[in-house]
Amino acid sequence: MSARRAPQRGLALVDLDEQGVDRAFRADVLEGLRQEPKAIPARWFYDERGSQLFEDITRLPEYYPTRAETEILQAQGADFAALVGPGRAVVEFGSGSSVKTPLLLQAIAPAAYVPLDISGDFLRESAAELAAKFPGLPVYPVEADFMRRVALPPEVEAAPKLGFFPGSTIGNMVPFTAVDLLREMRATLGEGSQLLIGFDLVKDTEVLLAAYDDAAGVTAAFNLNLAERINRELDGTIPLDALRHEARWDEKLARIEMHLVASRTITFEVDGEPFVLAEGESIHTENSHKFTRRSLATLLLSGGWTPLDRWTDGAGQFAVVLAEATRPRRAP
């Protein structure tokens, strides 16, 4: 039987205004700059350039998470196949370039692949590349904000689902937001679904800081690209030369923080609204929480997922967990 190119379809679910700007992006930026301390959700890093810069980060010598998680995915394919079984539709949340995805797809014989990402052009390019690697596998890219429940393509409605959320992206969110996301994932995937999710683990502080402030300055460019995007899409006047990238470790909250710090007092506008950033003041742009075995299990359970199994890389730096949608219960 000759192979055929799998069908692809993009579903544009992002709410754009008359200027073509994501309304949620504008709302989050303005709300974040009005508050004290100033903060903007990390999900807005990922325009086309931001997505590419992040892919560059994953190849840096200091950035261990991608290598560690890839090691797990390469080594544990037989376990995944046994626990997941064939015939599931793999739904990847925030698919990026889908570098790790082929390792999973090769292991479990899926019925379809549904990548979800907010960066539409990047999503479609990546989906096309993956479809070429897996001719005959239906691929249905969906452009959407996966922080909310997503309507999946009707072609996969009846199939059992496996959510895939690699990279410890869950760690970018404060706990209550992470729990909300896990609940939305459960709503998107439905009853009987499973979730394969990555968690970065607590480790030496120097290793953590180097991973978020690399010698080549790629992470700094990634952070500053957020300000560039604000200037470009929201008529911002942020003086980019007055901002510097800074990574910090917060021991009490078990997280790395990224900030854009003002080297001098600056005034600027975004969407016609004036703002002031004092010298030394920062815009908090990202959290990356680090987990222990107990803390990651508690987070999953709070979001409606029961852990089934857990794997780590050889150095014990990263964990991948398979969980199943928890059946609602009214009593122990």
Phi and psi restraints in degrees (value plus and minus 20) as a CYANA .aco file:
   2 SER   PHI     -98.5   -58.5
   2 SER   PSI     124.9   164.9
   3 ALA   PHI     -96.6   -56.6
   3 ALA   PSI     133.5   173.5
   4 ARG   PHI    -149.9  -109.9
   4 ARG   PSI     135.1   175.1
   5 ARG   PHI     -90.2   -50.2
   5 ARG   PSI     109.7   149.7
   6 ALA   PHI     -88.1   -48.1
   6 ALA   PSI     127.8   167.8
   7 PRO   PHI     -88.0   -48.0
   7 PRO   PSI     126.9   166.9
   8 GLN   PHI    -151.1  -111.1
   8 GLN   PSI     128.0   168.0
   9 ARG   PHI    -173.4  -133.4
   9 ARG   PSI     112.5   152.5
  10 GLY   PHI    -122.1   -82.1
  10 GLY   PSI     114.5   154.5
  11 LEU   PHI    -134.7   -94.7
  11 LEU   PSI      87.7   127.7
  12 ALA   PHI    -103.3   -63.3
  12 ALA   PSI      84.2   124.2
  13 LEU   PHI    -131.2   -91.2
  13 LEU   PSI     -19.1    20.9
  14 VAL   PHI     -95.7   -55.7
  14 VAL   PSI     115.8   155.8
  15 ASP   PHI    -107.4   -67.4
  15 ASP   PSI      82.8   122.8
  16 LEU   PHI    -119.8   -79.8
  16 LEU   PSI     126.6   166.6
  17 ASP   PHI    -107.0   -67.0
  17 ASP   PSI    -193.1  -153.1
  18 GLU   PHI     -87.1   -47.1
  18 GLU   PSI     -39.6     0.4
  19 GLN   PHI    -110.0   -70.0
  19 GLN   PSI     -19.1    20.9
  20 GLY   PHI      61.2   101.2
  20 GLY   PSI      -2.4    37.6
  21 VAL   PHI    -119.0   -79.0
  21 VAL   PSI     117.5   157.5
  22 ASP   PHI     -83.1   -43.1
  22 ASP   PSI     101.2   141.2
  23 ARG   PHI     -81.5   -41.5
  23 ARG   PSI     -56.5   -16.5
  24 ALA   PHI     -87.5   -47.5
  24 ALA   PSI     -55.0   -15.0
  25 PHE   PHI     -81.6   -41.6
  25 PHE   PSI     -69.5   -29.5
  26 ARG   PHI     -79.3   -39.3
  26 ARG   PSI     -66.3   -26.3
  27 ALA   PHI     -83.5   -43.5
  27 ALA   PSI     -63.3   -23.3
  28 ASP   PHI     -86.7   -46.7
  28 ASP   PSI     -60.2   -20.2
  29 VAL   PHI     -86.4   -46.4
  29 VAL   PSI     -68.3   -28.3
  30 LEU   PHI     -84.8   -44.8
  30 LEU   PSI     -63.2   -23.2
  31 GLU   PHI     -83.0   -43.0
  31 GLU   PSI     -60.5   -20.5
  32 GLY   PHI     -87.8   -47.8
  32 GLY   PSI     -54.9   -14.9
  33 LEU   PHI     -98.4   -58.4
  33 LEU   PSI     -41.7    -1.7
  34 ARG   PHI     -97.3   -57.3
  34 ARG   PSI     -46.6    -6.6
  35 GLN   PHI    -104.8   -64.8
  35 GLN   PSI     145.1   185.1
  36 GLU   PHI    -146.4  -106.4
  36 GLU   PSI     103.1   143.1
  37 PRO   PHI     -93.0   -53.0
  37 PRO   PSI     136.6   176.6
  38 LYS   PHI     -90.6   -50.6
  38 LYS   PSI     120.5   160.5
  39 ALA   PHI    -177.2  -137.2
  39 ALA   PSI     122.0   162.0
  40 ILE   PHI    -149.1  -109.1
  40 ILE   PSI     113.2   153.2
  41 PRO   PHI     -77.6   -37.6
  41 PRO   PSI     119.5   159.5
  42 ALA   PHI     -85.5   -45.5
  42 ALA   PSI     -40.6    -0.6
  43 ARG   PHI     -82.4   -42.4
  43 ARG   PSI     -38.6     1.4
  44 TRP   PHI    -104.4   -64.4
  44 TRP   PSI     -17.7    22.3
  45 PHE   PHI     -81.5   -41.5
  45 PHE   PSI     -48.3    -8.3
  46 TYR   PHI    -116.8   -76.8
  46 TYR   PSI      39.5    79.5
  47 ASP   PHI     -98.5   -58.5
  47 ASP   PSI    -191.3  -151.3
  48 GLU   PHI     -81.3   -41.3
  48 GLU   PSI     -65.4   -25.4
  49 ARG   PHI     -89.0   -49.0
  49 ARG   PSI     -60.2   -20.2
  50 GLY   PHI     -82.1   -42.1
  50 GLY   PSI     -60.3   -20.3
  51 SER   PHI     -82.6   -42.6
  51 SER   PSI     -61.0   -21.0
  52 GLN   PHI     -88.1   -48.1
  52 GLN   PSI     -60.6   -20.6
  53 LEU   PHI     -81.8   -41.8
  53 LEU   PSI     -58.1   -18.1
  54 PHE   PHI     -85.1   -45.1
  54 PHE   PSI     -59.5   -19.5
  55 GLU   PHI     -80.4   -40.4
  55 GLU   PSI     -57.1   -17.1
  56 ASP   PHI     -83.9   -43.9
  56 ASP   PSI     -60.2   -20.2
  57 ILE   PHI     -79.2   -39.2
  57 ILE   PSI     -61.3   -21.3
  58 THR   PHI     -83.8   -43.8
  58 THR   PSI     -35.8     4.2
  59 ARG   PHI    -119.7   -79.7
  59 ARG   PSI     -18.6    21.4
  60 LEU   PHI     -92.8   -52.8
  60 LEU   PSI     127.4   167.4
  61 PRO   PHI     -82.8   -42.8
  61 PRO   PSI     -51.2   -11.2
  62 GLU   PHI     -95.8   -55.8
  62 GLU   PSI     -40.9    -0.9
  63 TYR   PHI    -112.5   -72.5
  63 TYR   PSI      73.2   113.2
  64 TYR   PHI     -97.2   -57.2
  64 TYR   PSI     -47.7    -7.7
  65 PRO   PHI     -76.0   -36.0
  65 PRO   PSI     -61.7   -21.7
  66 THR   PHI     -85.2   -45.2
  66 THR   PSI     -63.9   -23.9
  67 ARG   PHI     -83.6   -43.6
  67 ARG   PSI     -62.6   -22.6
  68 ALA   PHI     -85.8   -45.8
  68 ALA   PSI     -64.6   -24.6
  69 GLU   PHI     -88.3   -48.3
  69 GLU   PSI     -58.6   -18.6
  70 THR   PHI     -81.7   -41.7
  70 THR   PSI     -59.1   -19.1
  71 GLU   PHI     -77.9   -37.9
  71 GLU   PSI     -63.3   -23.3
  72 ILE   PHI     -84.4   -44.4
  72 ILE   PSI     -66.7   -26.7
  73 LEU   PHI     -84.4   -44.4
  73 LEU   PSI     -54.6   -14.6
  74 GLN   PHI     -91.7   -51.7
  74 GLN   PSI     -55.1   -15.1
  75 ALA   PHI    -106.2   -66.2
  75 ALA   PSI     -43.7    -3.7
  76 GLN   PHI    -130.9   -90.9
  76 GLN   PSI       0.3    40.3
  77 GLY   PHI     -76.6   -36.6
  77 GLY   PSI     -59.8   -19.8
  78 ALA   PHI     -85.3   -45.3
  78 ALA   PSI     -59.1   -19.1
  79 ASP   PHI     -84.2   -44.2
  79 ASP   PSI     -63.9   -23.9
  80 PHE   PHI     -79.5   -39.5
  80 PHE   PSI     -65.8   -25.8
  81 ALA   PHI     -80.9   -40.9
  81 ALA   PSI     -60.0   -20.0
  82 ALA   PHI     -89.6   -49.6
  82 ALA   PSI     -59.0   -19.0
  83 LEU   PHI    -105.0   -65.0
  83 LEU   PSI     -53.1   -13.1
  84 VAL   PHI    -108.0   -68.0
  84 VAL   PSI     -62.6   -22.6
  85 GLY   PHI      58.8    98.8
  85 GLY   PSI     145.1   185.1
  86 PRO   PHI    -100.2   -60.2
  86 PRO   PSI     146.0   186.0
  87 GLY   PHI      65.5   105.5
  87 GLY   PSI     -10.0    30.0
  88 ARG   PHI    -109.2   -69.2
  88 ARG   PSI     128.8   168.8
  89 ALA   PHI    -105.0   -65.0
  89 ALA   PSI      99.9   139.9
  90 VAL   PHI    -106.2   -66.2
  90 VAL   PSI     100.0   140.0
  91 VAL   PHI    -131.3   -91.3
  91 VAL   PSI      90.9   130.9
  92 GLU   PHI    -119.1   -79.1
  92 GLU   PSI     104.4   144.4
  93 PHE   PHI    -110.9   -70.9
  93 PHE   PSI      96.0   136.0
  94 GLY   PHI      50.6    90.6
  94 GLY   PSI      41.8    81.8
  95 SER   PHI     -89.9   -49.9
  95 SER   PSI     -44.6    -4.6
  96 GLY   PHI      37.1    77.1
  96 GLY   PSI    -153.4  -113.4
  97 SER   PHI    -113.2   -73.2
  97 SER   PSI     -17.8    22.2
  98 SER   PHI      38.9    78.9
  98 SER   PSI      16.6    56.6
  99 VAL   PHI     -83.9   -43.9
  99 VAL   PSI     -61.6   -21.6
 100 LYS   PHI    -103.6   -63.6
 100 LYS   PSI     -39.3     0.7
 101 THR   PHI     -79.9   -39.9
 101 THR   PSI     -62.0   -22.0
 102 PRO   PHI     -76.3   -36.3
 102 PRO   PSI     -52.6   -12.6
 103 LEU   PHI     -82.2   -42.2
 103 LEU   PSI     -59.5   -19.5
 104 LEU   PHI     -92.4   -52.4
 104 LEU   PSI     -66.4   -26.4
 105 LEU   PHI     -82.3   -42.3
 105 LEU   PSI     -56.3   -16.3
 106 GLN   PHI     -85.4   -45.4
 106 GLN   PSI     -47.9    -7.9
 107 ALA   PHI    -104.9   -64.9
 107 ALA   PSI     -50.1   -10.1
 108 ILE   PHI    -137.3   -97.3
 108 ILE   PSI     -18.7    21.3
 109 ALA   PHI      32.3    72.3
 109 ALA   PSI      46.0    86.0
 110 PRO   PHI     -96.8   -56.8
 110 PRO   PSI     142.0   182.0
 111 ALA   PHI    -105.0   -65.0
 111 ALA   PSI     -48.1    -8.1
 112 ALA   PHI    -185.6  -145.6
 112 ALA   PSI     145.7   185.7
 113 TYR   PHI    -149.4  -109.4
 113 TYR   PSI     107.1   147.1
 114 VAL   PHI    -144.1  -104.1
 114 VAL   PSI      75.7   115.7
 115 PRO   PHI    -103.5   -63.5
 115 PRO   PSI     114.0   154.0
 116 LEU   PHI    -133.4   -93.4
 116 LEU   PSI     109.5   149.5
 117 ASP   PHI    -176.9  -136.9
 117 ASP   PSI     129.9   169.9
 118 ILE   PHI    -103.7   -63.7
 118 ILE   PSI     -39.5     0.5
 119 SER   PHI    -112.3   -72.3
 119 SER   PSI      75.8   115.8
 120 GLY   PHI     -82.4   -42.4
 120 GLY   PSI     -69.0   -29.0
 121 ASP   PHI     -83.3   -43.3
 121 ASP   PSI     -64.8   -24.8
 122 PHE   PHI     -82.4   -42.4
 122 PHE   PSI     -60.7   -20.7
 123 LEU   PHI     -79.9   -39.9
 123 LEU   PSI     -69.0   -29.0
 124 ARG   PHI     -87.6   -47.6
 124 ARG   PSI     -57.8   -17.8
 125 GLU   PHI     -82.8   -42.8
 125 GLU   PSI     -65.1   -25.1
 126 SER   PHI     -86.6   -46.6
 126 SER   PSI     -60.0   -20.0
 127 ALA   PHI     -83.6   -43.6
 127 ALA   PSI     -58.7   -18.7
 128 ALA   PHI     -85.4   -45.4
 128 ALA   PSI     -60.6   -20.6
 129 GLU   PHI     -83.7   -43.7
 129 GLU   PSI     -61.8   -21.8
 130 LEU   PHI     -89.6   -49.6
 130 LEU   PSI     -58.3   -18.3
 131 ALA   PHI     -81.5   -41.5
 131 ALA   PSI     -54.2   -14.2
 132 ALA   PHI     -88.2   -48.2
 132 ALA   PSI     -51.0   -11.0
 133 LYS   PHI     -96.2   -56.2
 133 LYS   PSI     -46.4    -6.4
 134 PHE   PHI    -145.6  -105.6
 134 PHE   PSI      47.4    87.4
 135 PRO   PHI     -81.5   -41.5
 135 PRO   PSI     115.1   155.1
 136 GLY   PHI      77.1   117.1
 136 GLY   PSI     -35.3     4.7
 137 LEU   PHI    -109.5   -69.5
 137 LEU   PSI      98.9   138.9
 138 PRO   PHI     -82.7   -42.7
 138 PRO   PSI     110.2   150.2
 139 VAL   PHI    -143.8  -103.8
 139 VAL   PSI     103.2   143.2
 140 TYR   PHI    -145.4  -105.4
 140 TYR   PSI      66.1   106.1
 141 PRO   PHI     -88.6   -48.6
 141 PRO   PSI     117.6   157.6
 142 VAL   PHI    -145.4  -105.4
 142 VAL   PSI      96.3   136.3
 143 GLU   PHI    -102.4   -62.4
 143 GLU   PSI      91.1   131.1
 144 ALA   PHI    -183.0  -143.0
 144 ALA   PSI     139.1   179.1
 145 ASP   PHI    -107.2   -67.2
 145 ASP   PSI      84.0   124.0
 146 PHE   PHI     -96.8   -56.8
 146 PHE   PSI     -19.0    21.0
 147 MET   PHI     -89.1   -49.1
 147 MET   PSI     -35.4     4.6
 148 ARG   PHI    -136.7   -96.7
 148 ARG   PSI     144.1   184.1
 149 ARG   PHI     -77.6   -37.6
 149 ARG   PSI     115.1   155.1
 150 VAL   PHI    -134.1   -94.1
 150 VAL   PSI     114.9   154.9
 151 ALA   PHI    -100.0   -60.0
 151 ALA   PSI      94.9   134.9
 152 LEU   PHI    -100.2   -60.2
 152 LEU   PSI     139.3   179.3
 153 PRO   PHI     -78.3   -38.3
 153 PRO   PSI     124.1   164.1
 154 PRO   PHI     -81.0   -41.0
 154 PRO   PSI     -44.2    -4.2
 155 GLU   PHI     -83.3   -43.3
 155 GLU   PSI     -42.7    -2.7
 156 VAL   PHI    -131.8   -91.8
 156 VAL   PSI     -12.9    27.1
 157 GLU   PHI     -77.2   -37.2
 157 GLU   PSI     -61.5   -21.5
 158 ALA   PHI    -106.2   -66.2
 158 ALA   PSI     -31.8     8.2
 159 ALA   PHI     -99.9   -59.9
 159 ALA   PSI     125.2   165.2
 160 PRO   PHI     -84.2   -44.2
 160 PRO   PSI     128.5   168.5
 161 LYS   PHI    -133.8   -93.8
 161 LYS   PSI     126.3   166.3
 162 LEU   PHI    -143.7  -103.7
 162 LEU   PSI      92.1   132.1
 163 GLY   PHI     -96.2   -56.2
 163 GLY   PSI     124.3   164.3
 164 PHE   PHI    -149.9  -109.9
 164 PHE   PSI     100.0   140.0
 165 PHE   PHI    -157.0  -117.0
 165 PHE   PSI      55.0    95.0
 166 PRO   PHI    -100.9   -60.9
 166 PRO   PSI     157.0   197.0
 167 GLY   PHI      65.7   105.7
 167 GLY   PSI     -18.7    21.3
 168 SER   PHI      37.5    77.5
 168 SER   PSI      12.8    52.8
 169 THR   PHI     -80.9   -40.9
 169 THR   PSI     -47.4    -7.4
 170 ILE   PHI     -77.9   -37.9
 170 ILE   PSI     -47.8    -7.8
 171 GLY   PHI     -92.4   -52.4
 171 GLY   PSI     -31.7     8.3
 172 ASN   PHI     -94.3   -54.3
 172 ASN   PSI     -30.7     9.3
 173 MET   PHI    -127.5   -87.5
 173 MET   PSI     125.8   165.8
 174 VAL   PHI     -86.1   -46.1
 174 VAL   PSI     137.2   177.2
 175 PRO   PHI     -73.8   -33.8
 175 PRO   PSI     -64.0   -24.0
 176 PHE   PHI     -88.2   -48.2
 176 PHE   PSI     -51.6   -11.6
 177 THR   PHI     -90.9   -50.9
 177 THR   PSI     -59.0   -19.0
 178 ALA   PHI     -82.1   -42.1
 178 ALA   PSI     -61.3   -21.3
 179 VAL   PHI     -84.5   -44.5
 179 VAL   PSI     -62.8   -22.8
 180 ASP   PHI     -79.3   -39.3
 180 ASP   PSI     -63.4   -23.4
 181 LEU   PHI     -82.9   -42.9
 181 LEU   PSI     -65.5   -25.5
 182 LEU   PHI     -79.3   -39.3
 182 LEU   PSI     -57.6   -17.6
 183 ARG   PHI     -88.0   -48.0
 183 ARG   PSI     -58.3   -18.3
 184 GLU   PHI     -86.9   -46.9
 184 GLU   PSI     -58.0   -18.0
 185 MET   PHI     -80.5   -40.5
 185 MET   PSI     -62.2   -22.2
 186 ARG   PHI     -82.5   -42.5
 186 ARG   PSI     -60.7   -20.7
 187 ALA   PHI     -86.3   -46.3
 187 ALA   PSI     -58.4   -18.4
 188 THR   PHI     -86.0   -46.0
 188 THR   PSI     -62.8   -22.8
 189 LEU   PHI    -104.3   -64.3
 189 LEU   PSI     -52.6   -12.6
 190 GLY   PHI      69.7   109.7
 190 GLY   PSI     157.3   197.3
 191 GLU   PHI     -81.9   -41.9
 191 GLU   PSI     125.8   165.8
 192 GLY   PHI      58.3    98.3
 192 GLY   PSI     -14.7    25.3
 193 SER   PHI    -103.2   -63.2
 193 SER   PSI     142.7   182.7
 194 GLN   PHI    -144.2  -104.2
 194 GLN   PSI     142.7   182.7
 195 LEU   PHI    -158.6  -118.6
 195 LEU   PSI     105.3   145.3
 196 LEU   PHI    -127.0   -87.0
 196 LEU   PSI      97.2   137.2
 197 ILE   PHI    -157.3  -117.3
 197 ILE   PSI     121.7   161.7
 198 GLY   PHI    -116.7   -76.7
 198 GLY   PSI     125.1   165.1
 199 PHE   PHI    -155.0  -115.0
 199 PHE   PSI     107.1   147.1
 200 ASP   PHI    -100.8   -60.8
 200 ASP   PSI     118.5   158.5
 201 LEU   PHI    -120.6   -80.6
 201 LEU   PSI     135.4   175.4
 202 VAL   PHI     -81.8   -41.8
 202 VAL   PSI     116.6   156.6
 203 LYS   PHI    -176.0  -136.0
 203 LYS   PSI    -190.5  -150.5
 204 ASP   PHI     -77.2   -37.2
 204 ASP   PSI     115.3   155.3
 205 THR   PHI     -81.0   -41.0
 205 THR   PSI     -59.0   -19.0
 206 GLU   PHI     -82.8   -42.8
 206 GLU   PSI     -58.0   -18.0
 207 VAL   PHI     -84.4   -44.4
 207 VAL   PSI     -62.3   -22.3
 208 LEU   PHI     -84.6   -44.6
 208 LEU   PSI     -67.9   -27.9
 209 LEU   PHI     -82.9   -42.9
 209 LEU   PSI     -60.6   -20.6
 210 ALA   PHI     -83.5   -43.5
 210 ALA   PSI     -54.5   -14.5
 211 ALA   PHI     -86.8   -46.8
 211 ALA   PSI     -42.8    -2.8
 212 TYR   PHI    -133.5   -93.5
 212 TYR   PSI     -10.7    29.3
 213 ASP   PHI    -171.3  -131.3
 213 ASP   PSI      47.8    87.8
 214 ASP   PHI     -90.2   -50.2
 214 ASP   PSI     136.9   176.9
 215 ALA   PHI     -85.2   -45.2
 215 ALA   PSI     -50.4   -10.4
 216 ALA   PHI     -99.6   -59.6
 216 ALA   PSI     -31.2     8.8
 217 GLY   PHI      59.7    99.7
 217 GLY   PSI      -3.9    36.1
 218 VAL   PHI     -88.8   -48.8
 218 VAL   PSI     -60.9   -20.9
 219 THR   PHI     -85.4   -45.4
 219 THR   PSI     -55.7   -15.7
 220 ALA   PHI     -81.9   -41.9
 220 ALA   PSI     -62.9   -22.9
 221 ALA   PHI     -84.2   -44.2
 221 ALA   PSI     -58.6   -18.6
 222 PHE   PHI     -80.8   -40.8
 222 PHE   PSI     -64.1   -24.1
 223 ASN   PHI     -86.5   -46.5
 223 ASN   PSI     -67.0   -27.0
 224 LEU   PHI     -87.5   -47.5
 224 LEU   PSI     -44.3    -4.3
 225 ASN   PHI     -81.2   -41.2
 225 ASN   PSI     -46.8    -6.8
 226 LEU   PHI     -82.4   -42.4
 226 LEU   PSI     -64.0   -24.0
 227 ALA   PHI     -85.4   -45.4
 227 ALA   PSI     -57.8   -17.8
 228 GLU   PHI     -82.8   -42.8
 228 GLU   PSI     -60.6   -20.6
 229 ARG   PHI     -84.5   -44.5
 229 ARG   PSI     -61.5   -21.5
 230 ILE   PHI     -80.1   -40.1
 230 ILE   PSI     -64.8   -24.8
 231 ASN   PHI     -81.6   -41.6
 231 ASN   PSI     -61.7   -21.7
 232 ARG   PHI     -94.4   -54.4
 232 ARG   PSI     -64.8   -24.8
 233 GLU   PHI    -113.4   -73.4
 233 GLU   PSI     -44.1    -4.1
 234 LEU   PHI    -138.8   -98.8
 234 LEU   PSI       4.2    44.2
 235 ASP   PHI      32.8    72.8
 235 ASP   PSI      22.2    62.2
 236 GLY   PHI     -98.5   -58.5
 236 GLY   PSI     134.5   174.5
 237 THR   PHI    -144.4  -104.4
 237 THR   PSI      11.7    51.7
 238 ILE   PHI     -85.6   -45.6
 238 ILE   PSI     104.4   144.4
 239 PRO   PHI     -94.7   -54.7
 239 PRO   PSI      82.5   122.5
 240 LEU   PHI     -82.5   -42.5
 240 LEU   PSI     -49.6    -9.6
 241 ASP   PHI     -90.7   -50.7
 241 ASP   PSI     -30.1     9.9
 242 ALA   PHI    -116.3   -76.3
 242 ALA   PSI     -17.3    22.7
 243 LEU   PHI    -133.1   -93.1
 243 LEU   PSI     121.5   161.5
 244 ARG   PHI    -151.2  -111.2
 244 ARG   PSI     129.4   169.4
 245 HIS   PHI     -99.2   -59.2
 245 HIS   PSI     119.0   159.0
 246 GLU   PHI    -163.4  -123.4
 246 GLU   PSI     112.4   152.4
 247 ALA   PHI    -128.4   -88.4
 247 ALA   PSI     117.3   157.3
 248 ARG   PHI    -153.9  -113.9
 248 ARG   PSI     125.9   165.9
 249 TRP   PHI    -124.5   -84.5
 249 TRP   PSI     106.9   146.9
 250 ASP   PHI    -127.1   -87.1
 250 ASP   PSI      86.2   126.2
 251 GLU   PHI     -84.7   -44.7
 251 GLU   PSI     -62.0   -22.0
 252 LYS   PHI     -84.3   -44.3
 252 LYS   PSI     -56.8   -16.8
 253 LEU   PHI    -117.8   -77.8
 253 LEU   PSI     -21.2    18.8
 254 ALA   PHI      34.0    74.0
 254 ALA   PSI      33.8    73.8
 255 ARG   PHI    -171.1  -131.1
 255 ARG   PSI     129.5   169.5
 256 ILE   PHI    -105.6   -65.6
 256 ILE   PSI     117.1   157.1
 257 GLU   PHI    -135.7   -95.7
 257 GLU   PSI     122.5   162.5
 258 MET   PHI    -132.1   -92.1
 258 MET   PSI     118.9   158.9
 259 HIS   PHI    -154.9  -114.9
 259 HIS   PSI     130.4   170.4
 260 LEU   PHI    -123.9   -83.9
 260 LEU   PSI      90.4   130.4
 261 VAL   PHI    -122.5   -82.5
 261 VAL   PSI     114.9   154.9
 262 ALA   PHI     -99.2   -59.2
 262 ALA   PSI     105.7   145.7
 263 SER   PHI    -102.2   -62.2
 263 SER   PSI     -31.9     8.1
 264 ARG   PHI    -174.5  -134.5
 264 ARG   PSI     144.5   184.5
 265 THR   PHI     -87.8   -47.8
 265 THR   PSI     109.6   149.6
 266 ILE   PHI    -151.0  -111.0
 266 ILE   PSI     128.6   168.6
 267 THR   PHI    -138.4   -98.4
 267 THR   PSI     122.6   162.6
 268 PHE   PHI    -178.6  -138.6
 268 PHE   PSI     149.6   189.6
 269 GLU   PHI    -142.1  -102.1
 269 GLU   PSI     129.0   169.0
 270 VAL   PHI    -155.6  -115.6
 270 VAL   PSI     101.8   141.8
 271 ASP   PHI      35.6    75.6
 271 ASP   PSI      15.0    55.0
 272 GLY   PHI      62.8   102.8
 272 GLY   PSI     -22.4    17.6
 273 GLU   PHI    -119.6   -79.6
 273 GLU   PSI     112.0   152.0
 274 PRO   PHI    -102.8   -62.8
 274 PRO   PSI     126.7   166.7
 275 PHE   PHI    -161.4  -121.4
 275 PHE   PSI     136.9   176.9
 276 VAL   PHI    -149.0  -109.0
 276 VAL   PSI     115.8   155.8
 277 LEU   PHI    -144.4  -104.4
 277 LEU   PSI      94.4   134.4
 278 ALA   PHI     -94.4   -54.4
 278 ALA   PSI     137.9   177.9
 279 GLU   PHI     -76.6   -36.6
 279 GLU   PSI     108.9   148.9
 280 GLY   PHI      66.5   106.5
 280 GLY   PSI     -34.9     5.1
 281 GLU   PHI     -95.9   -55.9
 281 GLU   PSI     135.1   175.1
 282 SER   PHI    -152.3  -112.3
 282 SER   PSI     141.2   181.2
 283 ILE   PHI    -123.7   -83.7
 283 ILE   PSI      96.7   136.7
 284 HIS   PHI     -98.5   -58.5
 284 HIS   PSI      97.3   137.3
 285 THR   PHI    -130.4   -90.4
 285 THR   PSI     -40.2    -0.2
 286 GLU   PHI    -178.8  -138.8
 286 GLU   PSI     124.0   164.0
 287 ASN   PHI    -133.7   -93.7
 287 ASN   PSI     126.8   166.8
 288 SER   PHI    -155.4  -115.4
 288 SER   PSI      71.1   111.1
 289 HIS   PHI     -91.0   -51.0
 289 HIS   PSI     124.6   164.6
 290 LYS   PHI    -133.5   -93.5
 290 LYS   PSI     127.0   167.0
 291 PHE   PHI    -142.5  -102.5
 291 PHE   PSI     136.5   176.5
 292 THR   PHI    -127.0   -87.0
 292 THR   PSI     152.7   192.7
 293 ARG   PHI     -79.1   -39.1
 293 ARG   PSI     -60.9   -20.9
 294 ARG   PHI     -91.7   -51.7
 294 ARG   PSI     -62.4   -22.4
 295 SER   PHI     -87.8   -47.8
 295 SER   PSI     -56.4   -16.4
 296 LEU   PHI     -90.6   -50.6
 296 LEU   PSI     -55.1   -15.1
 297 ALA   PHI     -86.2   -46.2
 297 ALA   PSI     -60.7   -20.7
 298 THR   PHI     -82.9   -42.9
 298 THR   PSI     -61.4   -21.4
 299 LEU   PHI     -82.6   -42.6
 299 LEU   PSI     -66.9   -26.9
 300 LEU   PHI     -80.8   -40.8
 300 LEU   PSI     -66.0   -26.0
 301 LEU   PHI     -82.0   -42.0
 301 LEU   PSI     -57.9   -17.9
 302 SER   PHI     -84.4   -44.4
 302 SER   PSI     -49.3    -9.3
 303 GLY   PHI    -112.2   -72.2
 303 GLY   PSI     -14.4    25.6
 304 GLY   PHI      74.2   114.2
 304 GLY   PSI       1.6    41.6
 305 TRP   PHI    -146.8  -106.8
 305 TRP   PSI     114.0   154.0
 306 THR   PHI    -123.0   -83.0
 306 THR   PSI     100.1   140.1
 307 PRO   PHI     -81.7   -41.7
 307 PRO   PSI     116.4   156.4
 308 LEU   PHI    -125.2   -85.2
 308 LEU   PSI     -61.0   -21.0
 309 ASP   PHI    -177.8  -137.8
 309 ASP   PSI     143.7   183.7
 310 ARG   PHI    -165.8  -125.8
 310 ARG   PSI     118.7   158.7
 311 TRP   PHI    -151.5  -111.5
 311 TRP   PSI     126.7   166.7
 312 THR   PHI    -146.3  -106.3
 312 THR   PSI     140.8   180.8
 313 ASP   PHI     -94.2   -54.2
 313 ASP   PSI     152.9   192.9
 314 GLY   PHI     -81.6   -41.6
 314 GLY   PSI     -51.7   -11.7
 315 ALA   PHI    -107.4   -67.4
 315 ALA   PSI     -24.1    15.9
 316 GLY   PHI      47.9    87.9
 316 GLY   PSI      11.1    51.1
 317 GLN   PHI    -111.9   -71.9
 317 GLN   PSI     -42.6    -2.6
 318 PHE   PHI    -164.2  -124.2
 318 PHE   PSI     131.4   171.4
 319 ALA   PHI    -150.1  -110.1
 319 ALA   PSI     123.9   163.9
 320 VAL   PHI    -137.8   -97.8
 320 VAL   PSI     110.5   150.5
 321 VAL   PHI    -142.3  -102.3
 321 VAL   PSI     115.5   155.5
 322 LEU   PHI    -121.4   -81.4
 322 LEU   PSI     107.1   147.1
 323 ALA   PHI    -149.7  -109.7
 323 ALA   PSI     141.1   181.1
 324 GLU   PHI    -143.1  -103.1
 324 GLU   PSI     133.2   173.2
 325 ALA   PHI     -80.0   -40.0
 325 ALA   PSI     102.7   142.7
 326 THR   PHI     -92.2   -52.2
 326 THR   PSI     111.9   151.9
 327 ARG   PHI     -92.9   -52.9
 327 ARG   PSI     112.6   152.6
 328 PRO   PHI     -80.0   -40.0
 328 PRO   PSI     115.7   155.7
 329 ARG   PHI    -156.1  -116.1
 329 ARG   PSI     125.2   165.2
 330 ARG   PHI    -119.5   -79.5
 330 ARG   PSI     -27.7    12.3
 331 ALA   PHI    -171.3  -131.3
 331 ALA   PSI     141.9   181.9
